[in-house]
Structure formats: structure tokens, C-alpha cells
Amino acid sequence: MNRYLQGRVQALLTQYRTAALATCGPAGPQISTVTYTVDQLQLHLALPHGSDHLFNLETQPALVMLTAGWRLHGEGTIVYDPYCQRATVIITATRLHLLSDNAQHTIETIDF
């Protein structure tokens, strides 16, 4: 990905701090509002141990995150910390859809 596009995607991802996270797997479809940070086009979020999202991601790493401005498809990698009550999920994006002002239509798609 060229530097211009990287900078543009970085700005889009850091525009928000919370998003809806959707996963599906053995715990069934799950959706929650989560906070996240961005590090070099990867999103990082913390989920409590025992979360149904973690249970889903252990077997099915595909996920979707949604804000008012974009919808991101990606895969989550779980990093467990035995000394903490939370696990970090590192999300590697595969596709980013930019949404219209009313968040109803895709106006642009960026594949990673």
C-alpha cells in the first residue's frame, strides 16, 4: 500500500475511538460496542476473559467493525495476558468500506 493511501486509512481509522464489533462462531452472532486504538493500520482492542467474542474468535477469526464513517472487515488475533483480566485482540484489516453521510451506502472500498 502506498504512503498516501496508508496515511488516508490511518486518518480514517483514528477518526473514531469506539466501534461496533461483530463476530460469529460457537457462541453465535455477537455484537458489542468496543473502544480501540490504532497502531500501523492494525486495530487493538481489549476484551474481558470469558467474552463471547473471544470464544468466537478462537475458532473463527473473521470479524466486522462498524462506525458512522466506515465498515471494516478483518481477522482478529488474540493475545492473552495471564496476569490481566482482559485479552488484547489485534485486528488486521482485509477490506475497508467508506460509508455515505447517512451510513447507509458504501461510497468507496479499500482492499488491503
Salt bridges, closest charged atoms under 4 A:
GLU108 OE1 - ARG8 NH2 2.62
ASP111 OD1 - ARG95 NE 2.50
